[in-house]
Amino acid sequence: MLFKHIGHAEFLMETENGFRIVTDPYDAGCGYPIKPVEAEVVLVSHHHHDHDAVGNLQGNPAVIDQAGEYIPAAGVKVTAVRGYHDEVRGAKRGETLLFLIEADGLRIVHLGDLGDRLTAEQESILKDPDLLMIPVGGFYTIDGKQAGEIAGRLNAKIILPMHYKTKYNADWPITGPEVFMEKFESEEICEYCEALRVTKEDLVCQPKVVLFKE
């Protein structure tokens, strides 16, 4: 499967047979450039402007924005689990969906705008991901320290940090990925990647953490 970080919490995943899945498309208000991205299905964790700009995508994708189990294509399963956008059970910012995508023999987890610890039930569903997309910037979501703890509890093989400060959102009250990255050795990290291609067979050859080029 091919992975590209479009920016913020938006990723493009393309299966071996060309089925394209996009997560949490952002709008121009985020500061990131709007890129032409085409997809067959889009996963929307919650309806905030920086996560639900479905109209910017090409290809008229089907939208998954409710909790449940979905089979958007043969060999592709999406499980959407309810979570909280803050540490007070959604009282500040509401709920967010946590996604488990199963395709090409891989377990892929996208934690949306998670702002709280995972419950035991959530962990049991999302545990042992081959790839984990996790927010690390804090303030609106969990921070780098919390993200490290959650990634460890889930036993994630490859981690793709997201939702952190960059040159495009420099005025946001969030941090960069540095605190999260501190717990890893330099040889475990791949920085400035354009894309990542992963198969079940080559997981042991992959870096532990991947930071994509901004």
N, CA, C and O of each residue as an XYZ file, in Angstrom:
856
protein
N       0.839     -1.187      0.000
C       0.000      0.000      0.000
C       0.880      1.244      0.000
O       1.937      1.275      0.630
N       0.428      2.261     -0.713
C       1.174      3.520     -0.809
C       0.531      4.555      0.097
O      -0.691      4.704      0.111
N       1.366      5.281      0.866
C       0.893      6.311      1.785
C       1.528      7.654      1.429
O       2.733      7.746      1.192
N       0.694      8.688      1.396
C       1.185     10.054      1.217
C       0.513     10.941      2.258
O      -0.691     10.833      2.492
N       1.293     11.811      2.875
C       0.752     12.777      3.824
C       0.494     14.064      3.055
O       1.430     14.770      2.680
N      -0.774     14.367      2.823
C      -1.118     15.580      2.084
C      -0.857     16.802      2.951
O      -0.440     17.846      2.451
N      -1.101     16.672      4.248
C      -0.867     17.739      5.206
C      -1.860     17.650      6.350
O      -2.963     17.130      6.187
N      -1.456     18.169      7.530
C      -2.317     18.209      8.706
C      -2.736     16.782      9.076
O      -1.867     15.980      9.421
N      -4.024     16.428      9.021
C      -4.470     15.060      9.306
C      -4.922     14.344      8.045
O      -5.545     13.285      8.117
N      -4.610     14.918      6.892
C      -5.044     14.343      5.618
C      -3.959     13.437      5.032
O      -2.834     13.867      4.777
N      -4.325     12.186      4.830
C      -3.451     11.204      4.195
C      -4.173     10.605      2.994
O      -5.400     10.513      2.964
N      -3.381     10.203      2.012
C      -3.880      9.435      0.883
C      -3.285      8.040      0.974
O      -2.068      7.881      1.069
N      -4.151      7.026      0.943
C      -3.720      5.630      0.936
C      -4.213      4.991     -0.352
O      -5.382      5.129     -0.715
N      -3.333      4.301     -1.031
C      -3.714      3.632     -2.273
C      -3.343      2.159     -2.186
O      -2.180      1.814     -1.981
N      -4.341      1.292     -2.343
C      -4.111     -0.144     -2.245
C      -3.386     -0.651     -3.491
O      -3.204      0.078     -4.466
N      -2.984     -1.902     -3.433
C      -2.241     -2.489     -4.551
C      -3.055     -2.502     -5.846
O      -2.486     -2.463     -6.937
N      -4.381     -2.556     -5.726
C      -5.200     -2.551     -6.944
C      -5.727     -1.165     -7.302
O      -6.597     -1.035     -8.164
N      -5.197     -0.116     -6.635
C      -5.506      1.255     -7.032
C      -6.685      1.899     -6.341
O      -7.103      2.985     -6.742
N      -7.245      1.266     -5.306
C      -8.355      1.876     -4.567
C      -7.787      2.932     -3.630
O      -6.853      2.665     -2.874
N      -8.361      4.141     -3.685
C      -7.793      5.278     -2.955
C      -8.703      5.718     -1.806
O      -9.909      5.904     -1.967
N      -8.077      5.875     -0.651
C      -8.764      6.295      0.576
C      -8.088      7.566      1.074
O      -6.862      7.625      1.175
N      -8.894      8.589      1.388
C      -8.367      9.829      1.947
C      -8.953     10.031      3.335
O     -10.126      9.742      3.569
N      -8.130     10.532      4.260
C      -8.596     10.841      5.609
C      -8.634     12.347      5.826
O      -7.743     13.067      5.375
N      -9.647     12.813      6.506
C      -9.740     14.176      7.054
C      -9.185     15.280      6.142
O      -8.194     15.922      6.492
N      -9.808     15.506      4.984
C      -9.309     16.567      4.093
C      -9.491     17.955      4.711
O     -10.561     18.275      5.230
N      -8.458     18.762      4.653
C      -8.485     20.110      5.230
C      -8.948     21.134      4.200
O      -8.964     20.861      3.000
N      -9.326     22.320      4.686
C      -9.690     23.407      3.779
C      -8.604     24.474      3.784
O      -7.597     24.338      4.477
N      -8.810     25.531      3.013
C      -7.788     26.569      2.858
C      -7.534     27.322      4.158
O      -6.489     27.955      4.312
N      -8.476     27.260      5.092
C      -8.299     27.949      6.359
C      -7.174     27.400      7.209
O      -6.764     28.033      8.182
N      -6.677     26.244      6.858
C      -5.559     25.639      7.602
C      -4.215     26.249      7.235
O      -3.238     26.092      7.967
N      -4.163     26.943      6.108
C      -2.898     27.500      5.661
C      -2.137     26.615      4.697
O      -1.292     27.102      3.946
N      -2.425     25.317      4.705
C      -1.765     24.403      3.778
C      -2.278     24.633      2.358
O      -3.445     24.976      2.174
N      -1.427     24.451      1.363
C      -1.920     24.556     -0.017
C      -2.926     23.447     -0.308
O      -2.772     22.323      0.170
N      -3.939     23.760     -1.080
C      -4.921     22.762     -1.494
C      -4.358     22.009     -2.698
O      -4.055     22.600     -3.735
N      -4.225     20.698     -2.540
C      -3.629     19.880     -3.595
C      -4.707     19.040     -4.274
O      -5.676     18.641     -3.628
N      -4.549     18.766     -5.573
C      -5.526     17.914     -6.250
C      -5.381     16.466     -5.799
O      -4.384     15.810     -6.100
N      -6.379     15.975     -5.080
C      -6.354     14.617     -4.549
C      -7.638     13.920     -4.978
O      -8.734     14.447     -4.791
N      -7.495     12.738     -5.552
C      -8.647     11.972     -6.013
C      -8.800     10.726     -5.147
O      -7.810     10.108     -4.754
N     -10.036     10.365     -4.855
C     -10.276      9.217     -3.979
C     -11.599      8.548     -4.314
O     -12.498      9.152     -4.899
N     -11.689      7.280     -3.924
C     -12.948      6.543     -4.025
C     -13.750      6.633     -2.724
O     -14.976      6.533     -2.743
N     -13.067      6.819     -1.608
C     -13.748      6.962     -0.324
C     -12.969      7.937      0.542
O     -11.742      7.997      0.470
N     -13.685      8.702      1.362
C     -13.060      9.654      2.269
C     -13.577      9.394      3.675
O     -14.778      9.227      3.887
N     -12.654      9.363      4.634
C     -12.979      9.158      6.038
C     -12.931     10.516      6.746
O     -11.897     11.183      6.740
N     -14.040     10.920      7.350
C     -14.146     12.220      8.020
C     -14.339     11.963      9.515
O     -15.382     11.462      9.935
N     -13.339     12.305     10.305
C     -13.407     11.997     11.733
C     -14.403     12.881     12.468
O     -15.027     12.441     13.434
N     -14.560     14.130     12.018
C     -15.521     15.047     12.628
C     -15.669     16.251     11.702
O     -14.850     16.478     10.811
N     -16.727     17.011     11.935
C     -17.054     18.079     10.993
C     -16.546     19.439     11.469
O     -17.325     20.361     11.709
N     -15.218     19.544     11.601
C     -14.537     20.819     11.752
C     -13.855     21.138     10.424
O     -13.494     20.233      9.672
N     -13.684     22.411     10.142
C     -13.257     22.831      8.804
C     -11.923     22.237      8.361
O     -11.673     22.092      7.165
N     -11.067     21.896      9.322
C      -9.748     21.379      8.964
C      -9.733     19.854      8.822
O      -8.669     19.241      8.740
N     -10.935     19.246      8.794
C     -11.009     17.790      8.681
C     -12.115     17.300      7.743
O     -12.207     16.099      7.488
N     -12.940     18.183      7.235
C     -14.103     17.701      6.473
C     -14.314     18.405      5.132
O     -15.445     18.515      4.660
N     -13.239     18.876      4.525
C     -13.360     19.590      3.246
C     -13.489     18.603      2.089
O     -12.652     18.569      1.186
N     -14.543     17.807      2.134
C     -14.771     16.775      1.127
C     -14.914     17.378     -0.260
O     -14.531     16.758     -1.253
N     -15.464     18.586     -0.332
C     -15.675     19.238     -1.619
C     -14.401     19.549     -2.382
O     -14.444     19.792     -3.588
N     -13.270     19.543     -1.693
C     -11.992     19.808     -2.369
C     -11.415     18.575     -3.057
O     -10.456     18.681     -3.821
N     -11.995     17.408     -2.791
C     -11.477     16.169     -3.374
C     -12.064     15.930     -4.757
O     -13.171     16.371     -5.066
N     -11.313     15.236     -5.567
C     -11.766     14.862     -6.895
C     -12.260     13.418     -6.888
O     -11.823     12.605     -6.073
N     -13.175     13.110     -7.802
C     -13.624     11.730     -7.948
C     -14.945     11.404     -7.278
O     -15.385     10.255     -7.319
N     -15.594     12.392     -6.658
C     -16.891     12.168     -5.994
C     -16.846     10.973     -5.041
O     -17.614     10.025     -5.208
N     -15.958     11.006     -4.044
C     -15.791      9.843     -3.163
C     -16.984      9.617     -2.246
O     -17.689     10.557     -1.880
N     -17.202      8.348     -1.879
C     -18.170      8.023     -0.836
C     -17.608      8.516      0.497
O     -16.399      8.484      0.723
N     -18.503      8.972      1.376
C     -18.090      9.568      2.651
C     -18.445      8.637      3.807
O     -19.576      8.161      3.907
N     -17.472      8.383      4.675
C     -17.710      7.655      5.920
C     -17.476      8.633      7.061
O     -16.342      9.038      7.314
N     -18.557      9.018      7.756
C     -18.449      9.989      8.841
C     -19.310      9.613     10.039
O     -19.642     10.459     10.870
N     -19.672      8.323     10.119
C     -20.450      7.822     11.248
C     -19.806      6.535     11.758
O     -19.177      5.800     10.997
N     -19.971      6.273     13.052
C     -19.431      5.051     13.634
C     -20.093      3.829     13.006
O     -21.280      3.856     12.682
N     -19.319      2.757     12.834
C     -19.855      1.536     12.262
C     -18.804      0.787     11.482
O     -17.635      1.173     11.472
N     -19.214     -0.287     10.824
C     -18.326     -1.088      9.991
C     -18.759     -0.957      8.537
O     -19.950     -0.985      8.227
N     -17.780     -0.815      7.651
C     -18.057     -0.557      6.239
C     -17.142     -1.419      5.367
O     -16.007     -1.719      5.737
N     -17.659     -1.806      4.211
C     -16.873     -2.505      3.198
C     -16.965     -1.661      1.917
O     -17.807     -1.940      1.063
N     -16.127     -0.652      1.772
C     -16.244      0.231      0.609
C     -15.774     -0.388     -0.699
O     -16.096      0.119     -1.774
N     -15.018     -1.476     -0.618
C     -14.541     -2.185     -1.809
C     -14.153     -3.594     -1.400
O     -13.926     -3.868     -0.221
N     -14.077     -4.480     -2.371
C     -13.651     -5.849     -2.072
C     -12.257     -5.829     -1.456
O     -11.339     -5.213     -1.998
N     -12.107     -6.500     -0.330
C     -10.804     -6.560      0.326
C     -10.466     -5.350      1.171
O      -9.349     -5.248      1.676
N     -11.413     -4.419      1.338
C     -11.186     -3.221      2.151
C     -12.280     -3.128      3.206
O     -13.467     -3.131      2.880
N     -11.878     -3.044      4.473
C     -12.834     -2.889      5.567
C     -12.447     -1.678      6.406
O     -11.276     -1.474      6.726
N     -13.454     -0.877      6.758
C     -13.243      0.295      7.602
C     -14.130      0.163      8.837
O     -15.341     -0.031      8.727
N     -13.517      0.271     10.006
C     -14.255      0.298     11.260
C     -14.068      1.679     11.880
O     -12.941      2.097     12.146
N     -15.171      2.384     12.109
C     -15.136      3.724     12.697
C     -15.661      3.650     14.123
O     -16.779      3.192     14.358
N     -14.849      4.105     15.075
C     -15.149      3.996     16.503
C     -15.264      5.397     17.090
O     -14.457      6.272     16.775
N     -16.245      5.609     17.925
C     -16.418      6.922     18.557
C     -15.317      7.183     19.574
O     -14.917      6.291     20.322
N     -14.828      8.436     19.588
C     -13.852      8.881     20.569
C     -14.134     10.326     20.926
O     -15.110     10.911     20.456
N     -13.272     10.906     21.764
C     -13.496     12.274     22.220
C     -12.381     13.207     21.758
O     -11.203     12.851     21.716
N     -12.816     14.429     21.412
C     -11.921     15.471     20.917
C     -11.227     16.209     22.059
O     -10.376     17.064     21.814
N     -11.578     15.892     23.289
C     -10.982     16.557     24.446
C     -10.981     15.606     25.640
O     -11.485     14.487     25.559
N     -10.413     16.066     26.732
C     -10.238     15.216     27.910
C     -11.455     15.213     28.834
O     -11.416     14.589     29.894
N     -12.535     15.899     28.450
C     -13.747     15.951     29.280
C     -14.933     15.394     28.496
O     -16.016     15.980     28.480
N     -14.708     14.255     27.849
C     -15.751     13.508     27.156
C     -16.545     14.355     26.160
O     -17.766     14.246     26.052
N     -15.812     15.197     25.442
C     -16.419     15.967     24.374
C     -17.082     17.262     24.791
O     -17.676     17.936     23.950
N     -17.004     17.636     26.064
C     -17.675     18.847     26.529
C     -17.110     20.109     25.877
O     -17.829     21.093     25.703
N     -15.817     20.084     25.513
C     -15.197     21.259     24.886
C     -15.348     21.264     23.370
O     -15.731     22.273     22.779
N     -15.046     20.130     22.747
C     -14.940     20.121     21.280
C     -15.737     18.998     20.624
O     -15.674     18.835     19.405
N     -16.471     18.238     21.390
C     -17.304     17.200     20.798
C     -16.571     15.880     20.604
O     -15.577     15.600     21.274
N     -17.073     15.089     19.690
C     -16.532     13.756     19.443
C     -15.662     13.733     18.194
O     -15.679     14.662     17.386
N     -14.912     12.664     18.056
C     -14.135     12.406     16.849
C     -14.216     10.907     16.582
O     -14.382     10.112     17.507
N     -14.101     10.535     15.339
C     -14.059      9.121     15.006
C     -12.613      8.633     14.949
O     -11.711      9.368     14.547
N     -12.414      7.403     15.351
C     -11.129      6.724     15.266
C     -11.312      5.608     14.250
O     -12.246      4.815     14.363
N     -10.430      5.538     13.260
C     -10.628      4.623     12.144
C      -9.619      3.482     12.145
O      -8.426      3.688     12.367
N     -10.117      2.282     11.893
C      -9.292      1.125     11.593
C      -9.567      0.737     10.146
O     -10.699      0.412      9.788
N      -8.525      0.774      9.315
C      -8.642      0.380      7.908
C      -7.883     -0.926      7.725
O      -6.714     -1.028      8.099
N      -8.537     -1.911      7.157
C      -7.904     -3.199      6.890
C      -7.905     -3.442      5.387
O      -8.960     -3.570      4.767
N      -6.717     -3.504      4.816
C      -6.571     -3.690      3.368
C      -5.154     -4.150      3.065
O      -4.223     -3.823      3.802
N      -4.984     -4.902      1.994
C      -3.670     -5.406      1.578
C      -2.958     -6.154      2.707
O      -1.729     -6.163      2.768
N      -3.725     -6.776      3.593
C      -3.141     -7.515      4.703
C      -2.619     -6.642      5.829
O      -1.962     -7.146      6.739
N      -2.896     -5.338      5.791
C      -2.391     -4.400      6.788
C      -3.521     -3.891      7.687
O      -4.672     -3.782      7.265
N      -3.163     -3.587      8.925
C      -4.052     -2.893      9.860
C      -3.550     -1.463     10.005
O      -2.420     -1.233     10.437
N      -4.390     -0.515      9.645
C      -4.002      0.900      9.627
C      -4.975      1.656     10.515
O      -6.189      1.512     10.373
N      -4.447      2.463     11.432
C      -5.288      3.221     12.349
C      -5.036      4.714     12.169
O      -3.892      5.168     12.121
N      -6.130      5.463     12.072
C      -6.086      6.932     12.021
C      -6.907      7.427     13.201
O      -8.095      7.118     13.301
N      -6.284      8.197     14.102
C      -6.932      8.578     15.353
C      -7.624      9.935     15.308
O      -7.933     10.496     16.359
N      -7.877     10.479     14.113
C      -8.644     11.713     14.003
C      -8.088     12.803     14.895
O      -6.875     12.992     14.979
N      -8.984     13.524     15.565
C      -8.570     14.574     16.502
C      -8.703     14.085     17.941
O      -9.306     14.753     18.780
N      -8.144     12.933     18.211
C      -8.221     12.363     19.550
C      -7.665     13.344     20.579
O      -6.561     13.867     20.428
N      -8.457     13.583     21.634
C      -8.019     14.509     22.678
C      -7.991     13.888     24.058
O      -7.824     14.604     25.045
N      -8.147     12.591     24.155
C      -8.210     11.910     25.441
C      -7.530     10.549     25.346
O      -7.230     10.079     24.249
N      -7.288      9.924     26.475
C      -6.758      8.561     26.477
C      -7.770      7.610     25.845
O      -8.973      7.869     25.862
N      -7.284      6.540     25.305
C      -8.174      5.528     24.759
C      -8.757      4.684     25.881
O      -8.091      4.411     26.879
N      -9.997      4.278     25.708
C     -10.605      3.355     26.658
C     -10.119      1.942     26.359
O      -9.529      1.688     25.309
N     -10.369      1.033     27.283
C      -9.988     -0.365     27.072
C     -10.698     -0.932     25.851
O     -10.108     -1.705     25.096
N     -11.956     -0.559     25.650
C     -12.703     -1.062     24.497
C     -12.110     -0.542     23.186
O     -11.971     -1.292     22.220
N     -11.763      0.741     23.160
C     -11.147      1.306     21.959
C      -9.807      0.632     21.671
O      -9.508      0.287     20.527
N      -9.013      0.449     22.708
C      -7.717     -0.206     22.525
C      -7.882     -1.617     21.969
O      -7.108     -2.041     21.110
N      -8.880     -2.342     22.452
C      -9.060     -3.718     21.996
C      -9.391     -3.784     20.510
O      -9.034     -4.750     19.836
N     -10.066     -2.768     20.002
C     -10.412     -2.732     18.578
C      -9.222     -2.279     17.731
O      -8.988     -2.806     16.643
N      -8.483     -1.312     18.233
C      -7.440     -0.647     17.437
C      -6.037     -1.209     17.665
O      -5.096     -0.768     17.006
N      -5.870     -2.158     18.566
C      -4.548     -2.630     18.964
C      -3.790     -3.266     17.791
O      -4.383     -3.724     16.814
N      -2.472     -3.277     17.922
C      -1.557     -3.914     16.978
C      -1.679     -3.391     15.545
O      -1.737     -4.184     14.606
N      -1.718     -2.065     15.364
C      -1.755     -1.556     13.990
C      -0.386     -1.677     13.322
O       0.650     -1.496     13.963
N      -0.399     -1.982     12.044
C       0.852     -1.963     11.286
C       1.299     -0.521     11.053
O       2.492     -0.221     11.075
N       0.335      0.361     10.831
C       0.622      1.786     10.709
C      -0.358      2.565     11.571
O      -1.552      2.268     11.596
N       0.155      3.565     12.276
C      -0.658      4.389     13.160
C      -0.460      5.860     12.805
O       0.658      6.373     12.853
N      -1.552      6.531     12.450
C      -1.548      7.969     12.211
C      -2.107      8.632     13.460
O      -3.270      8.428     13.806
N      -1.285      9.425     14.136
C      -1.647      9.900     15.467
C      -1.323     11.388     15.620
O      -0.235     11.820     15.238
N      -2.264     12.188     16.182
C      -1.965     13.608     16.414
C      -0.956     13.760     17.541
O      -0.980     13.009     18.517
N      -0.069     14.738     17.397
C       0.992     14.918     18.403
C       1.152     16.372     18.844
O       1.999     16.654     19.692
N       0.374     17.298     18.302
C       0.614     18.724     18.524
C       0.051     19.314     19.794
O       0.450     20.412     20.183
N      -0.870     18.619     20.461
C      -1.439     19.151     21.690
C      -2.465     20.248     21.467
O      -2.817     20.562     20.330
N      -2.935     20.821     22.546
C      -3.948     21.874     22.644
C      -5.312     21.407     22.142
O      -6.234     21.245     22.941
N      -5.457     21.189     20.844
C      -6.715     20.684     20.302
C      -6.815     19.154     20.400
O      -7.905     18.586     20.327
N      -5.677     18.512     20.563
C      -5.598     17.048     20.562
C      -4.647     16.592     21.675
O      -4.157     17.407     22.457
N      -4.399     15.300     21.733
C      -3.344     14.812     22.619
C      -2.010     15.431     22.217
O      -1.827     15.825     21.065
N      -1.088     15.516     23.154
C       0.218     16.103     22.864
C       1.243     14.996     22.584
O       0.905     13.813     22.547
N       2.477     15.400     22.391
C       3.517     14.449     22.019
C       3.754     13.371     23.067
O       3.957     12.206     22.723
N       3.730     13.749     24.344
C       3.936     12.763     25.413
C       2.787     11.758     25.444
O       3.017     10.551     25.521
N       1.563     12.250     25.385
C       0.401     11.354     25.385
C       0.400     10.453     24.152
O       0.065      9.271     24.230
N       0.780     11.031     23.014
C       0.819     10.247     21.776
C       1.817      9.105     21.887
O       1.558      8.002     21.404
N       2.961      9.362     22.522
C       3.948      8.311     22.702
C       3.416      7.176     23.562
O       3.655      6.001     23.280
N       2.694      7.539     24.610
C       2.122      6.521     25.487
C       1.073      5.687     24.751
O       1.038      4.464     24.889
N       0.224      6.348     23.974
C      -0.838      5.634     23.254
C      -0.247      4.743     22.174
O      -0.679      3.604     22.000
N       0.738      5.257     21.451
C       1.384      4.439     20.407
C       2.007      3.186     21.022
O       1.958      2.107     20.431
N       2.594      3.336     22.213
C       3.179      2.188     22.888
C       2.135      1.181     23.338
O       2.324     -0.026     23.184
N       1.033      1.674     23.893
C      -0.024      0.775     24.364
C      -0.671      0.029     23.204
O      -1.068     -1.128     23.348
N      -0.779      0.696     22.045
C      -1.370      0.027     20.892
C      -0.383     -0.916     20.208
O      -0.785     -1.749     19.396
N       0.898     -0.790     20.528
C       1.930     -1.632     19.913
C       2.029     -1.370     18.408
O       2.046     -2.294     17.595
N       2.092     -0.090     18.070
C       2.165      0.306     16.661
C       3.534     -0.024     16.072
O       4.566      0.229     16.693
N       3.527     -0.593     14.862
C       4.790     -0.942     14.203
C       5.413      0.274     13.510
O       6.610      0.523     13.659
N       4.618      1.021     12.764
C       5.080      2.218     12.072
C       4.172      3.366     12.479
O       2.950      3.217     12.491
N       4.761      4.515     12.814
C       3.984      5.645     13.313
C       4.139      6.827     12.365
O       5.252      7.197     11.991
N       3.013      7.411     11.986
C       2.988      8.589     11.131
C       2.398      9.739     11.941
O       1.175      9.846     12.036
N       3.234     10.609     12.531
C       2.704     11.743     13.292
C       1.916     12.688     12.385
O       2.204     12.813     11.194
N       0.919     13.349     12.972
C       0.104     14.305     12.215
C      -0.396     15.387     13.164
O      -0.199     15.311     14.376
N      -1.047     16.396     12.589
C      -1.702     17.457     13.363
C      -0.709     18.148     14.294
O      -0.924     18.225     15.503
N       0.382     18.648     13.713
C       1.387     19.374     14.484
C       1.731     20.678     13.772
O       1.315     20.906     12.637
N       2.489     21.522     14.448
C       2.822     22.842     13.910
C       3.818     22.720     12.767
O       4.801     21.986     12.864
N       3.555     23.445     11.679
C       4.456     23.530     10.532
C       4.515     24.985     10.089
O       3.934     25.860     10.729
N       5.214     25.237      9.001
C       5.293     26.601      8.476
C       3.937     27.093      7.987
O       3.731     28.298      7.844
N       3.018     26.180      7.732
C       1.716     26.570      7.201
C       0.734     27.002      8.288
O      -0.197     27.757      8.007
N       0.923     26.540      9.513
C      -0.001     26.897     10.601
C       0.775     27.422     11.803
O       0.454     27.109     12.949
N       1.788     28.215     11.529
C       2.725     28.655     12.568
C       2.061     29.474     13.669
O       2.621     29.597     14.759
N       0.876     30.038     13.410
C       0.203     30.841     14.424
C      -0.779     30.019     15.276
O      -1.456     30.573     16.142
N      -0.858     28.726     15.039
C      -1.750     27.871     15.836
C      -1.106     27.564     17.188
O       0.118     27.457     17.267
N      -1.896     27.420     18.251
C      -1.340     27.154     19.593
C      -1.013     25.678     19.814
O      -1.387     25.091     20.829
N      -0.308     25.088     18.844
C       0.099     23.686     18.951
C       1.611     23.614     18.803
O       2.248     24.606     18.450
N       2.180     22.469     19.066
C       3.625     22.310     18.978
C       3.994     21.468     17.761
O       3.138     20.846     17.131
N       5.260     21.462     17.454
C       5.774     20.594     16.409
C       5.884     19.162     16.914
O       5.455     18.865     18.029
N       6.452     18.277     16.109
C       6.539     16.866     16.491
C       7.713     16.530     17.392
O       7.921     15.359     17.712
N       8.487     17.526     17.812
C       9.751     17.257     18.488
C       9.599     16.466     19.786
O      10.357     15.528     20.035
N       8.626     16.839     20.610
C       8.456     16.128     21.886
C       8.144     14.654     21.630
O       8.677     13.777     22.310
N       7.302     14.388     20.672
C       6.982     13.001     20.347
C       8.212     12.266     19.839
O       8.433     11.107     20.188
N       9.011     12.932     19.020
C      10.155     12.278     18.383
C      11.294     11.983     19.358
O      12.145     11.139     19.078
N      11.314     12.672     20.496
C      12.428     12.530     21.435
C      12.626     11.100     21.939
O      13.737     10.721     22.311
N      11.566     10.315     21.951
C      11.672      8.968     22.523
C      12.269      7.950     21.555
O      12.477      6.794     21.925
N      12.545      8.370     20.318
C      13.045      7.450     19.304
C      14.493      7.761     18.944
O      14.925      8.912     18.999
N      15.227      6.730     18.579
C      16.597      6.915     18.123
C      16.589      7.427     16.683
O      15.645      7.175     15.934
N      17.635      8.137     16.306
C      17.684      8.749     14.978
C      17.579      7.708     13.868
O      16.995      7.977     12.818
N      18.146      6.511     14.097
C      18.103      5.484     13.064
C      16.706      4.872     12.907
O      16.458      4.128     11.958
N      15.794      5.183     13.836
C      14.423      4.686     13.734
C      13.519      5.637     12.948
O      12.363      5.313     12.675
N      14.041      6.798     12.588
C      13.227      7.860     12.022
C      13.580      8.106     10.560
O      14.754      8.150     10.193
N      12.560      8.263      9.738
C      12.735      8.710      8.350
C      12.075     10.073      8.226
O      10.863     10.196      8.404
N      12.863     11.094      7.923
C      12.331     12.449      7.798
C      12.298     12.888      6.336
O      13.080     12.423      5.507
N      11.359     13.807      6.046
C      11.231     14.447      4.735
C      10.917     13.441      3.631
O      11.363     13.602      2.495
N      10.158     12.415      3.962
C       9.767     11.431      2.955
C       8.696     12.012      2.039
O       7.818     12.748      2.490
N       8.770     11.686      0.780
C       7.742     12.091     -0.175
C       6.548     11.144     -0.096
O       5.400     11.572     -0.214
N       6.821      9.869      0.101
C       5.782      8.844      0.169
C       6.370      7.615      0.844
O       7.585      7.486      0.998
N       5.475      6.716      1.242
C       5.893      5.483      1.904
C       5.111      4.327      1.298
O       3.881      4.361      1.249
N       5.820      3.309      0.838
C       5.169      2.113      0.331
C       5.440      0.968      1.298
O       6.591      0.682      1.627
N       4.369      0.315      1.752
C       4.480     -0.728      2.769
C       3.707     -1.957      2.323
O       2.588     -1.850      1.823
N       4.309     -3.126      2.505
C       3.599     -4.392      2.359
C       3.731     -5.150      3.662
O       4.589     -4.836      4.488
N       2.888     -6.139      3.845
C       2.948     -6.948      5.065
C       4.312     -7.619      5.203
O       4.823     -7.791      6.309
N       4.890     -7.993      4.072
C       6.158     -8.735      4.077
C       7.355     -7.871      4.446
O       8.347     -8.387      4.961
N       7.283     -6.548      4.191
C       8.471     -5.721      4.446
C       8.332     -4.833      5.687
O       9.089     -3.876      5.846
N       7.387     -5.138      6.555
C       7.192     -4.315      7.748
C       8.452     -4.223      8.600
O       8.752     -3.161      9.146
N       9.184     -5.310      8.718
C      10.368     -5.316      9.580
C      11.490     -4.450      9.010
O      12.432     -4.110      9.726
N      11.397     -4.094      7.740
C      12.437     -3.277      7.108
C      12.115     -1.786      7.159
O      12.934     -0.967      6.742
N      10.945     -1.422      7.658
C      10.492     -0.042      7.619
C      10.975      0.747      8.837
O      11.253      0.162      9.884
N      11.076      2.068      8.705
C      11.402      2.895      9.876
C      10.281      2.850     10.890
O       9.144      2.520     10.549
N      10.589      3.176     12.127
C       9.587      3.202     13.190
C       8.680      4.420     13.078
O       7.473      4.333     13.305
N       9.275      5.555     12.727
C       8.526      6.807     12.620
C       8.838      7.459     11.285
O       9.993      7.509     10.863
N       7.802      7.956     10.623
C       7.987      8.616      9.332
C       7.400     10.017      9.402
O       6.215     10.190      9.683
N       8.244     11.019      9.144
C       7.796     12.400      8.980
C       7.870     12.747      7.509
O       8.936     12.662      6.899
N       6.749     13.135      6.940
C       6.725     13.434      5.529
C       7.169     14.864      5.248
O       7.123     15.726      6.125
N       7.588     15.094      4.045
C       7.995     16.419      3.610
C       6.796     17.356      3.649
O       5.705     17.003      3.201
N       7.007     18.552      4.187
C       5.914     19.532      4.275
C       5.575     20.105      2.900
O       4.681     20.943      2.784
